[in-house]
Amino acid sequence: MAVRLVELLYFDGCSNYLAARETVTAVAAEIGVSPDLRLMEVETPEAAEELRFLGSPTIRVDGKDVEPGADERTQFQYACRVYRTPSGLSGTPDPEWVRKALLSA
């Protein structure tokens, strides 16, 4: 299986990115892939716009957000991100989204 580029975008002060990193690591190990995981700190609201940052944490696999439908959004923000997962609101994406993104990239 090819190496996947995984970008984890975050801003300092939002601790959810640590749990998101753990999710990526755990899911990747579970499915037997070794992604190229890159942590990318977003430092300003202007950088959030430039990077199309939907909030912290944002996980992209080969350039695509793991949250279904998120790539169509245009409201970029320098803030913590809240995900609407099948099990309710969460500060991190659903592990199944990460799994699907890693397998389909």
N, C-alpha and C positions, 0 to 999 in steps of 0.2 A: 504494500500500500504506500502511496506517495506521501511525502512529508507535507503536512498542512501548515499554512501560516495562520497562526491564531494571534490576533491583536486583542489585548485587554486594555481598554482605555479607561482611565479613572482620573479623579482629582484628589489631591492631598486633603484629607479631612473626611473622606467618605470611606469608612472601613469595610463596606460590603465587597470591595474589590478583592480582599483577601479570601473571602468565602467563594467568590466567583473563580479565583485562581485554583482553589482546591477542587471545585467542581470540574473544571477543565482537566486538571491533572488526574482526578479519579476516573472520569469518564474515558479519557484517552487510554489509561492503563487497562480499564475494563474491556475496551474493544480492540486493544492491541495496536494503537497508533502512537507515534512519537511526534507530536506537533512541535513546530518552531514557535514557542510561546514568547511573545514580545509584550512587555508591559510598557504602556505609553501614557505618561502623565500629561493631562490637559491642564495647562497653567492659567489660562485666561478665558473670559467669555468670547473673545475674538477667535481664539484657537478652537473653541467649541464649535463655532460657526464653520470655520475653515475645515475642520475634521469631520463635520457632520455628526457631532457628538450628541447622542440622545440622553446622556446622563451617565453617572457613575454607579456601577460599572457597565460598560458596553463591551460585548464580546463579538468579534467578527472572525469568521473563518474564511480565508481566502477572499477577504474584502466584503463578505456578506454578513449582516447582523444575524445572530442565531435566533432572534425572536421572529416568528412568522409575521410577515407584513411590515416589519419595522423599517425596511429599506425604502418604503414609500413615504415615510414621514418627513416633514420639513420643519418641525419645531425643534431646533437644536438648543441645548441648554447646559449651562454650567451649574449642575445641581445633582443631587442623588437621583438615581433612576428607580422607579417602582415598576415592577413587572406584574402583569395580570396573568398568572399561571393557572393551570387547571385546578390547583389546590388552593388558590387564593392569591392575595397580594404578597409580593416578595421583593426583597432587595437584591435578589439574584435571579438569573434566568432559570427556567425549568431544566433540569439535567437532561431530559429527553430531547429538548431543543438542541442542546450542545451535542448530544449523541448523533442526532440526525444530520446536523451541520458537518460534523467530522466525517461521517460516513458518506455523505453525498458530495462533498467538496471535490 
